[in-house]
Amino acid sequence: MAHSESGPVVDPELDKALSELLAQTEREPISPRLRELAKRLETALDDARHRQRDKAGEPR
């Protein structure tokens, strides 16, 4: 993958396709169970980040 000073260079066609896919998924209905699982995952990841920062002695 090519890189520029600001990061990897992204193929404009790929970027457009990804943008369209993300827009489509935002319009799709999401089940309450999937929303609950996503929230639990978000909370678990946030807790893990806080524990990692605490181990490293970094402020929150």
N, C-alpha and C positions, 0 to 999 in steps of 0.2 A: 504494500500500500504506500502510495506517495504521501509525503508530509510537507507542509509549509511551516513557516515560523509560528503560525497560530494553531497548528495541529494537523491532523490528517486531512488530505484533500478528498472531498466526497464527490462522486460522480453526480452531476446535476439530475440525471434521469433517475438514479437510485434515490436521491434525496426527495424528488417529486413523488415517486412511488411510495416511499415511506410516509410522507406527509399525507397522501391520500388514504393510505391504510389506517393511519392513526385517526384521521377525521371520520372514517367509516366506523371504526370501533367505538368512537365516542357516541355514535348514534344507536348503537346496539343496546338492547335491554340487558341488564345484569341482574342475576337472581339475588335475593336477599342473602342466601347462604354464601354465595361467592363474595358479596360485599363484606359479610362478617369475617370470612377467612382472610380477605385482603386487609381488613383493619387489624386483625390479630397479627398478621405477618408484619405490617407496618410498625405496630407496637413492639413486637419482638426485636425487629431490626433496630429500632430506636433505643431500646434497652441495651442491646449488645453494643451499640456505639457508645453509650454512656459508660458502660463497664470498661470498654477499651480505653476511653479517655481517662477514666479514673485510674486504671492501671498505669497509664503513661504519665499521670500527674498533670494532665492538661485541664484547663478550666472549661466548664460547660458552656 
